[in-house]
């Protein structure tokens, strides 16, 4: 009952905001997953499970004053189900961005430039934790750490310098700087980035490199590499990935590895994944996507299959 009341209140707020603010565009989409896992996972994780969410976006219409602009976005996530059964409505993106064609500043909860794009990852389950994908400081912080990114544009180049602040009462939360450089020219996109951060008072640094090529408006390939230089408590790690999206189909491979440290052996994980989307009942914005992933590491393996239903409305 409380869940239904929250939904009614949320819908009422959206309607009221729509009538009061002509400069806001609302959209929403539903995502529902049916998933089955097998292999080296807990028995409780081998059941067929249902999960998903409704995403409601409030997008500010881009307002310009000469070359200057202000933009903003807020996203609510209404879960279909959660592990703890709470079904609490949460915030996803909440940010404001302002600047001009040469420079800008983005502040709030968001994800910065992706240094390790994985393509059509409808399901991408790894059998063990390993590797590094240059996303420690990428964003969407949920514990109160401030996140901001300054952007500088020069033709085909865009430099972003991200800052995540320290949270004194949580020394395990990473904080530091994340500069990234993106070069776009025609079908080619090159990305390079660094992360310099501290956790538990110890410093680590990471590097991310990515190259992408658009074969068509709905087809592209990406090759990614990322490497972490750890410390006395964090092992060195690296990841390599290659993936492609070809219209409704997507395939990919990721190799994650973490070096030995403090009696813990070196770990390597190889993961393959694929997905294919088809229209649902011929309705615009509605698709069904069967997907699978298979992950293997040192005698362990994990297979996952998923059917995802999407409907944008």
Legacy VTK file of the C-alpha trace (Angstrom):
# vtk DataFile Version 3.0
C-alpha trace
ASCII
DATASET POLYDATA
POINTS 313 float
0.000 0.000 0.000
2.805 2.430 0.865
4.435 1.681 -2.485
1.200 2.527 -4.324
0.822 5.744 -2.332
4.347 6.774 -3.293
3.564 6.131 -6.959
0.363 8.194 -6.788
2.195 11.051 -5.089
4.970 10.874 -7.657
2.523 10.939 -10.570
0.704 13.915 -9.052
3.973 15.794 -8.659
4.899 15.136 -12.292
1.525 16.390 -13.543
1.720 19.500 -11.373
5.274 20.249 -12.467
4.350 19.800 -16.129
1.642 22.426 -15.918
3.747 24.830 -13.878
6.992 24.704 -15.848
6.763 24.877 -19.617
10.562 24.650 -19.809
10.651 21.040 -18.604
10.292 17.944 -20.789
9.266 14.701 -19.097
9.822 11.190 -20.386
9.720 7.735 -18.854
10.596 4.148 -19.623
10.057 0.725 -18.112
12.690 -1.997 -17.872
11.785 -5.494 -16.662
14.325 -8.349 -16.416
13.781 -12.094 -16.049
17.149 -13.652 -15.123
18.527 -17.152 -14.498
22.066 -17.870 -13.256
23.948 -21.155 -12.997
27.447 -22.276 -12.090
29.556 -21.168 -9.141
27.029 -18.940 -7.386
25.099 -19.348 -4.161
22.091 -21.659 -4.387
19.847 -18.729 -3.476
21.061 -16.939 -6.621
20.101 -19.789 -8.966
16.364 -19.112 -8.896
14.624 -17.428 -11.795
14.344 -13.818 -10.655
12.393 -10.751 -11.740
13.764 -7.246 -11.364
13.534 -3.906 -13.063
12.465 -0.312 -12.705
10.459 2.585 -14.046
12.662 5.570 -14.884
11.100 9.042 -14.905
13.204 11.891 -16.298
12.714 15.619 -15.924
14.865 17.295 -18.582
15.277 21.061 -18.558
14.936 22.580 -22.003
18.308 24.054 -22.937
18.071 27.800 -22.343
20.704 30.045 -23.944
21.658 33.673 -23.474
23.933 34.367 -26.399
26.645 31.716 -26.121
25.910 31.047 -22.447
23.542 28.298 -21.312
22.144 26.475 -18.296
20.942 22.872 -18.418
19.717 20.414 -15.776
18.246 16.953 -15.301
16.568 14.953 -12.558
15.797 11.227 -12.696
13.610 9.166 -10.374
13.968 5.380 -10.241
10.924 3.391 -9.118
12.125 -0.217 -8.644
10.068 -3.264 -9.542
11.834 -5.207 -6.794
14.971 -5.007 -4.657
16.970 -7.571 -2.695
15.754 -6.209 0.642
12.160 -5.795 -0.517
12.119 -2.081 0.301
11.061 -0.899 -3.175
12.135 2.615 -2.221
11.982 5.326 -4.862
15.510 6.670 -5.400
17.266 9.400 -7.346
19.591 8.592 -10.224
20.818 11.609 -12.185
20.476 14.988 -10.443
22.694 17.651 -11.961
23.032 21.185 -13.257
25.423 22.222 -16.022
26.255 25.743 -17.122
28.802 27.447 -19.352
29.318 28.210 -23.024
30.774 26.597 -26.148
34.325 26.886 -24.774
33.960 25.788 -21.152
31.345 24.477 -18.746
30.855 23.125 -15.234
28.641 20.207 -14.222
27.740 19.633 -10.562
25.621 16.987 -8.853
24.967 13.280 -9.238
25.893 11.995 -12.707
28.365 9.835 -14.592
31.371 11.495 -16.228
33.066 10.360 -19.457
33.127 6.580 -19.920
36.684 5.292 -20.300
35.600 1.660 -20.675
32.364 1.455 -22.723
31.046 -2.117 -22.815
28.382 -1.748 -25.497
25.176 -3.796 -25.260
25.621 -5.180 -21.733
22.048 -6.343 -21.129
23.605 -9.010 -18.935
27.290 -8.976 -17.968
27.869 -11.124 -14.877
31.432 -11.906 -13.765
32.194 -15.005 -11.700
34.662 -13.158 -9.447
35.662 -9.608 -8.650
38.801 -8.602 -10.512
40.209 -5.990 -12.842
39.842 -2.236 -13.125
37.721 -0.287 -15.610
38.750 3.325 -14.900
35.471 4.163 -13.179
36.379 4.601 -9.495
35.706 8.356 -9.666
33.288 8.335 -12.597
30.336 9.438 -10.507
26.793 8.838 -9.223
27.981 9.045 -5.614
25.332 8.013 -3.093
27.038 8.839 0.215
27.261 12.625 0.127
30.608 13.060 -1.617
30.501 16.106 -3.887
31.186 15.533 -7.580
31.886 18.175 -10.200
33.415 18.190 -13.673
34.895 21.173 -15.513
34.831 20.809 -19.300
36.968 22.581 -21.902
36.211 22.358 -25.639
38.664 23.008 -28.467
37.383 21.836 -31.825
37.403 18.034 -31.903
38.941 17.816 -28.422
37.140 17.906 -25.084
39.041 17.931 -21.801
37.172 17.145 -18.600
38.634 17.487 -15.110
36.553 15.731 -12.483
36.779 16.211 -8.722
35.300 13.962 -6.038
35.609 15.317 -2.500
36.636 13.474 0.655
34.042 12.200 3.120
35.669 12.352 6.561
33.383 9.790 8.203
33.972 7.184 5.470
37.684 6.699 4.857
36.981 3.804 2.490
35.203 6.071 -0.001
37.510 7.104 -2.843
38.194 10.767 -3.532
40.517 12.595 -5.899
40.923 13.888 -9.454
39.847 12.388 -12.785
41.065 14.182 -15.934
39.854 12.748 -19.256
40.440 13.687 -22.889
38.032 12.780 -25.703
38.839 13.280 -29.391
36.000 12.951 -31.916
36.434 13.195 -35.666
33.903 11.721 -38.059
33.368 8.070 -37.158
36.384 7.883 -34.830
36.332 8.518 -31.077
39.466 8.254 -28.926
39.404 8.481 -25.135
42.198 8.712 -22.562
41.868 9.325 -18.855
43.606 9.198 -15.496
42.332 8.652 -11.974
44.354 9.743 -8.955
42.579 8.911 -5.716
42.872 7.939 -2.074
41.060 5.262 -0.079
41.772 4.544 3.589
44.572 7.107 3.456
46.465 5.250 0.714
47.017 6.552 -2.813
46.252 4.728 -6.056
46.296 5.782 -9.683
44.651 4.428 -12.799
44.790 4.826 -16.565
42.023 4.276 -19.107
42.312 4.136 -22.916
39.526 3.523 -25.415
39.039 3.668 -29.186
35.641 3.565 -30.850
34.569 3.552 -34.489
31.047 4.071 -35.807
30.321 1.740 -38.713
26.851 3.232 -39.193
24.317 5.259 -37.233
23.372 2.133 -35.257
26.625 0.164 -35.384
29.967 0.672 -33.645
32.972 -1.149 -32.211
35.048 -0.328 -29.119
38.424 -1.479 -27.820
39.267 -0.630 -24.192
42.186 -0.978 -21.798
42.527 0.148 -18.188
45.251 -0.364 -15.577
45.374 0.355 -11.843
48.577 0.921 -9.866
47.648 -0.009 -6.318
49.307 0.298 -2.915
50.137 -1.807 0.156
46.500 -2.877 0.532
45.218 -2.695 -3.040
46.680 -4.983 -5.700
47.564 -3.829 -9.194
44.803 -4.653 -11.666
43.974 -4.355 -15.348
41.101 -4.934 -17.769
40.864 -5.336 -21.531
37.645 -5.272 -23.499
36.393 -5.411 -27.055
32.768 -5.135 -28.112
30.518 -4.284 -31.008
26.933 -3.197 -31.564
25.417 -4.008 -34.945
21.894 -2.665 -35.095
19.805 -4.794 -32.707
22.702 -7.153 -31.882
25.615 -6.723 -29.518
28.567 -8.915 -28.543
31.544 -8.364 -26.281
34.461 -9.805 -24.350
36.175 -8.535 -21.183
39.295 -9.883 -19.498
39.768 -8.694 -15.910
42.873 -9.499 -13.866
44.172 -8.620 -10.406
47.744 -9.310 -9.252
48.624 -11.311 -6.145
48.888 -9.399 -2.862
49.214 -10.370 0.802
48.677 -14.076 0.335
45.792 -13.633 -2.104
46.578 -15.319 -5.409
46.464 -13.627 -8.781
43.014 -13.748 -10.337
41.992 -13.592 -13.995
38.415 -13.584 -15.289
37.279 -13.953 -18.911
33.702 -12.954 -19.715
31.754 -13.188 -22.971
28.348 -11.581 -23.468
25.787 -11.098 -26.229
22.296 -9.667 -26.722
19.742 -9.181 -29.484
16.720 -6.837 -29.398
13.532 -7.354 -31.383
10.404 -5.167 -31.593
7.601 -6.155 -29.232
4.221 -6.522 -30.957
5.263 -3.931 -33.544
4.800 -1.121 -31.009
7.152 1.862 -31.245
9.475 2.074 -28.238
8.761 -1.498 -27.091
11.422 -4.216 -27.382
12.306 -7.588 -25.934
15.996 -8.509 -25.615
17.236 -12.046 -24.957
20.821 -11.957 -23.663
23.500 -14.191 -22.185
26.907 -13.998 -20.551
29.485 -16.621 -19.605
32.336 -15.938 -17.191
35.244 -18.240 -16.265
38.100 -17.944 -13.758
40.492 -20.555 -12.317
38.067 -23.472 -12.137
35.015 -21.294 -11.517
32.333 -20.419 -14.021
29.102 -18.460 -14.114
26.473 -18.495 -16.842
23.592 -16.038 -16.937
20.645 -15.688 -19.281
18.237 -12.779 -19.251
15.170 -11.588 -21.090
14.679 -7.833 -20.848
11.466 -6.028 -21.719
11.762 -2.305 -22.504
9.025 0.209 -23.170
9.714 3.926 -23.615
6.637 6.101 -23.170
LINES 1 314
313 0 1 2 3 4 5 6 7 8 9 10 11 12 13 14 15 16 17 18 19 20 21 22 23 24 25 26 27 28 29 30 31 32 33 34 35 36 37 38 39 40 41 42 43 44 45 46 47 48 49 50 51 52 53 54 55 56 57 58 59 60 61 62 63 64 65 66 67 68 69 70 71 72 73 74 75 76 77 78 79 80 81 82 83 84 85 86 87 88 89 90 91 92 93 94 95 96 97 98 99 100 101 102 103 104 105 106 107 108 109 110 111 112 113 114 115 116 117 118 119 120 121 122 123 124 125 126 127 128 129 130 131 132 133 134 135 136 137 138 139 140 141 142 143 144 145 146 147 148 149 150 151 152 153 154 155 156 157 158 159 160 161 162 163 164 165 166 167 168 169 170 171 172 173 174 175 176 177 178 179 180 181 182 183 184 185 186 187 188 189 190 191 192 193 194 195 196 197 198 199 200 201 202 203 204 205 206 207 208 209 210 211 212 213 214 215 216 217 218 219 220 221 222 223 224 225 226 227 228 229 230 231 232 233 234 235 236 237 238 239 240 241 242 243 244 245 246 247 248 249 250 251 252 253 254 255 256 257 258 259 260 261 262 263 264 265 266 267 268 269 270 271 272 273 274 275 276 277 278 279 280 281 282 283 284 285 286 287 288 289 290 291 292 293 294 295 296 297 298 299 300 301 302 303 304 305 306 307 308 309 310 311 312
